[in-house]
Amino acid sequence: MTTNEIDAYVETKLDPKYREIVAALRRLVAEEAPAAVECLTYGSPAWRGDKILAVISQSKTHLTFAFERGAEMTDPHGLLEGVGKKTRHVKIKTMDGMNEAALRDYIGQAVRLDAS
């Protein structure tokens, strides 16, 4: 998938109230994981290194920014949710509710896990 396909997803399938948040997440991932490739997976925007690093999905009340190997991450920020064997996620409701420092840390951890 190309960035143009992600742009098309944002324009046609993403609730407009989440566009600013998705743009901020795309910017953060580009900065913290410059080698990651944007793609669509399970019909949602995602980033791939050797494997999927993170996926964005939307609900009526928030965006979920999920880390494919989140269960292996440390969580000094206390924001990761989930109980499965692999994935953990952060719920983001507003731009003001985004903890950029924590997200940068989680993205960095995802990249390091993908490289191991």
Secondary structure as GFF3:
##gff-version 3
##sequence-region A 1 116
A	DSSP	alpha_helix	3	12	.	.	.	ID=ss1
A	DSSP	three_ten_helix	16	18	.	.	.	ID=ss2
A	DSSP	alpha_helix	19	32	.	.	.	ID=ss3
A	DSSP	beta_strand	37	41	.	.	.	ID=ss4
A	DSSP	beta_strand	44	48	.	.	.	ID=ss5
A	DSSP	beta_strand	52	58	.	.	.	ID=ss6
A	DSSP	beta_strand	63	67	.	.	.	ID=ss7
A	DSSP	three_ten_helix	70	72	.	.	.	ID=ss8
A	DSSP	beta_strand	88	92	.	.	.	ID=ss9
A	DSSP	alpha_helix	100	115	.	.	.	ID=ss10
###
